[in-house]
Protein backbone atom coordinates (compact mmCIF):
# COMPACT_ATOMS: atom_id res chain seq x y z
CA UNK A 1 0.00 0.00 0.00
CA UNK A 2 1.35 3.40 -0.98
CA UNK A 3 1.97 6.01 1.71
CA UNK A 4 0.28 9.06 0.21
CA UNK A 5 1.56 11.31 3.00
CA UNK A 6 5.13 10.33 2.17
CA UNK A 7 4.54 10.79 -1.56
CA UNK A 8 3.30 14.35 -1.01
CA UNK A 9 5.89 15.05 1.70
CA UNK A 10 3.38 16.07 4.39
CA UNK A 11 2.67 14.85 7.89
CA UNK A 12 -0.45 12.91 8.76
CA UNK A 13 -1.70 15.94 10.68
CA UNK A 14 -1.43 18.20 7.60
CA UNK A 15 -4.38 20.45 6.80
CA UNK A 16 -6.18 20.34 3.46
CA UNK A 17 -4.44 23.59 2.55
CA UNK A 18 -0.98 22.13 3.30
CA UNK A 19 -1.84 19.05 1.22
CA UNK A 20 -2.93 21.24 -1.71
CA UNK A 21 0.32 23.29 -1.51
CA UNK A 22 2.45 20.14 -1.38
CA UNK A 23 0.55 18.70 -4.35
CA UNK A 24 1.08 21.83 -6.43
CA UNK A 25 4.79 21.93 -5.55
CA UNK A 26 5.28 18.25 -6.46
CA UNK A 27 3.27 18.59 -9.69
CA UNK A 28 5.49 21.48 -10.79
CA UNK A 29 8.55 19.28 -10.20
CA UNK A 30 7.17 16.19 -11.93
CA UNK A 31 4.83 17.36 -14.68
CA UNK A 32 6.02 16.08 -18.09
CA UNK A 33 5.46 19.48 -19.75
CA UNK A 34 7.53 21.30 -17.12
CA UNK A 35 10.14 18.71 -16.19
CA UNK A 36 11.06 17.81 -19.76
CA UNK A 37 12.73 14.48 -20.48
CA UNK A 38 13.76 14.00 -16.84
CA UNK A 39 10.15 14.07 -15.59
CA UNK A 40 9.00 10.84 -13.99
CA UNK A 41 5.52 9.92 -15.27
CA UNK A 42 4.98 7.19 -12.66
CA UNK A 43 5.84 9.58 -9.82
CA UNK A 44 3.51 12.18 -11.35
CA UNK A 45 0.66 9.64 -11.36
CA UNK A 46 1.43 8.70 -7.73
CA UNK A 47 1.32 12.36 -6.67
CA UNK A 48 -2.00 12.86 -8.47
CA UNK A 49 -3.43 9.70 -6.89
CA UNK A 50 -2.22 10.83 -3.45
CA UNK A 51 -3.89 14.23 -3.84
CA UNK A 52 -7.14 12.71 -5.09
CA UNK A 53 -7.25 10.62 -1.91
CA UNK A 54 -5.97 13.10 0.69
CA UNK A 55 -7.57 16.19 -0.85
CA UNK A 56 -11.10 14.89 -0.27
CA UNK A 57 -12.12 14.63 3.42
CA UNK A 58 -14.26 11.48 3.07
CA UNK A 59 -11.58 9.63 1.09
CA UNK A 60 -8.91 10.78 3.51
CA UNK A 61 -10.90 9.46 6.50
CA UNK A 62 -11.23 6.06 4.79
CA UNK A 63 -7.53 6.01 3.90
CA UNK A 64 -6.51 6.99 7.47
CA UNK A 65 -8.74 4.24 8.87
CA UNK A 66 -7.10 1.72 6.54
CA UNK A 67 -3.63 2.91 7.62
CA UNK A 68 -4.60 2.64 11.27
CA UNK A 69 -5.76 -0.96 10.78
CA UNK A 70 -2.55 -1.87 8.97
CA UNK A 71 -0.33 -0.20 11.57
CA UNK A 72 -2.03 -1.60 14.64
CA UNK A 73 0.26 -4.11 16.29
CA UNK A 74 -0.50 -7.78 15.74
CA UNK A 75 -2.08 -9.61 18.67
CA UNK A 76 0.41 -11.04 21.15
CA UNK A 77 1.38 -14.66 20.59
CA UNK A 78 -0.44 -17.19 22.78
CA UNK A 79 1.34 -18.15 25.98
CA UNK A 80 2.95 -21.57 25.94
CA UNK A 81 4.43 -23.70 28.64
CA UNK A 82 7.68 -24.16 26.71
CA UNK A 83 10.76 -22.20 27.69
CA UNK A 84 11.17 -18.82 25.97
CA UNK A 85 14.38 -19.83 24.22
CA UNK A 86 12.53 -22.57 22.33
CA UNK A 87 10.01 -20.16 20.81
CA UNK A 88 10.70 -18.96 17.25
CA UNK A 89 12.17 -15.52 17.44
CA UNK A 90 9.89 -13.47 15.25
CA UNK A 91 6.37 -14.53 16.15
CA UNK A 92 4.38 -11.30 16.65
CA UNK A 93 7.42 -9.05 16.81
CA UNK A 94 8.16 -5.63 15.46
CA UNK A 95 11.62 -4.67 14.25
CA UNK A 96 12.50 -0.98 14.29
CA UNK A 97 15.16 0.47 12.03
CA UNK A 98 16.30 4.09 11.78
CA UNK A 99 17.64 5.40 8.48
CA UNK A 100 19.39 8.77 8.62
CA UNK A 101 19.44 10.68 5.33
CA UNK A 102 21.43 13.69 4.27
CA UNK A 103 19.36 16.69 3.11
CA UNK A 104 20.40 15.94 -0.48
CA UNK A 105 19.29 12.28 -0.26
CA UNK A 106 15.95 13.38 1.20
CA UNK A 107 15.41 15.91 -1.61
CA UNK A 108 16.39 13.54 -4.42
CA UNK A 109 15.13 10.22 -3.06
CA UNK A 110 16.70 7.07 -4.45
CA UNK A 111 17.38 3.42 -3.79
CA UNK A 112 19.09 2.54 -0.50
CA UNK A 113 20.26 -1.07 -0.01
CA UNK A 114 19.61 -2.38 3.52
CA UNK A 115 20.68 -5.54 5.35
CA UNK A 116 18.63 -6.52 8.38
CA UNK A 117 19.54 -9.29 10.86
CA UNK A 118 16.48 -11.49 11.48
CA UNK A 119 15.94 -14.63 13.53
CA UNK A 120 14.11 -17.38 11.62
CA UNK A 121 12.78 -20.62 13.12
CA UNK A 122 15.29 -23.45 12.81
CA UNK A 123 14.34 -25.81 9.99
CA UNK A 124 15.91 -28.83 11.66
CA UNK A 125 13.95 -28.71 14.94
CA UNK A 126 10.97 -26.61 13.78
CA UNK A 127 11.76 -23.89 16.32
CA UNK A 128 11.55 -26.22 19.32
CA UNK A 129 15.27 -26.30 20.16
CA UNK A 130 15.54 -30.08 19.82
CA UNK A 131 13.66 -33.36 19.94
CA UNK A 132 15.60 -35.61 22.29
CA UNK A 133 18.30 -33.30 23.54
CA UNK A 134 19.70 -30.15 22.01
CA UNK A 135 19.35 -29.48 18.29
CA UNK A 136 22.88 -29.53 16.79
CA UNK A 137 21.97 -27.01 14.07
CA UNK A 138 20.69 -24.15 16.28
CA UNK A 139 22.31 -25.16 19.58
CA UNK A 140 18.91 -25.50 21.27
CA UNK A 141 17.82 -21.92 20.68
CA UNK A 142 15.09 -22.81 18.16
CA UNK A 143 16.08 -20.15 15.64
CA UNK A 144 18.88 -19.25 13.30
CA UNK A 145 20.00 -15.76 12.48
CA UNK A 146 20.11 -14.61 8.88
CA UNK A 147 20.45 -11.29 7.07
CA UNK A 148 17.50 -10.01 5.07
CA UNK A 149 18.68 -7.86 2.14
CA UNK A 150 16.32 -5.49 0.35
CA UNK A 151 16.27 -2.11 -1.36
CA UNK A 152 14.49 0.82 0.28
CA UNK A 153 13.09 2.94 -2.58
CA UNK A 154 12.29 6.50 -1.53
CA UNK A 155 10.57 9.12 -3.68
CA UNK A 156 12.02 12.64 -3.98
CA UNK A 157 11.01 15.07 -1.26
CA UNK A 158 11.14 12.84 1.83
CA UNK A 159 9.97 14.88 4.86
CA UNK A 160 12.33 15.57 7.77
CA UNK A 161 10.81 12.69 9.74
CA UNK A 162 8.75 9.85 8.26
CA UNK A 163 7.73 6.36 9.33
CA UNK A 164 7.18 3.38 7.04
CA UNK A 165 5.81 -0.02 8.03
CA UNK A 166 5.54 -3.33 6.25
CA UNK A 167 5.04 -6.99 7.09
CA UNK A 168 8.01 -9.27 6.38
CA UNK A 169 5.84 -12.24 5.36
CA UNK A 170 6.85 -11.83 1.68
CA UNK A 171 10.51 -12.25 2.70
CA UNK A 172 9.84 -15.48 4.59
CA UNK A 173 9.58 -13.96 8.08
CA UNK A 174 5.94 -14.51 9.09
CA UNK A 175 4.35 -12.44 11.84
CA UNK A 176 7.07 -9.77 11.91
CA UNK A 177 6.49 -6.11 11.08
CA UNK A 178 9.32 -3.82 10.05
CA UNK A 179 9.08 -0.15 11.05
CA UNK A 180 11.55 2.16 9.33
CA UNK A 181 12.00 5.62 10.79
CA UNK A 182 13.43 8.01 8.20
CA UNK A 183 15.18 11.05 9.61
CA UNK A 184 16.91 13.86 7.76
CA UNK A 185 19.93 15.16 9.63
CA UNK A 186 21.52 18.43 8.45
CA UNK A 187 24.99 17.38 9.64
CA UNK A 188 25.11 14.15 7.60
CA UNK A 189 27.47 14.48 4.63
CA UNK A 190 25.98 14.06 1.13
Secondary structure, DSSP 8 states (H G I E B T S, - for coil): ---HHHHHT--TT--HHHHHHHHHHHHHHH-HHHHGGG--HHHHHHHHHHHHHHTSHHHHHHHHHHHHHHHS--------SS-GGGS-TTTTEEEEEEEEE-HHHHHH-EEEEEEEEEEEE-TTTTTSS-SSS--TTTTTSSEEEEEEEEEEEE-SS--SEEEEEEESGGGT-TTEEEEEEEEE-TTS--
